């Protein structure tokens, strides 16, 4: 299918560089790039959830010992 696109100059220059590197027609290159972009947009990212790291955190002071608590607070 034929259509007309208004492409900014810098983008067109980059497309033409890529066209010569990949050996595709400009239309084929643009179609491939657009199809890839649309596929990525439609597919949700499968980022794994962050790893939950937990470790036991024992008491650093005996809370029934007021002097020990005050010493810790005064640090």
Secondary structure, DSSP 8 states (H G I E B T S, - for coil): --------HHHHHHHHHHHHHHT--HHHHHHHHHHHHHHHHHS----------------SS-TT-HHHHHHHHT-
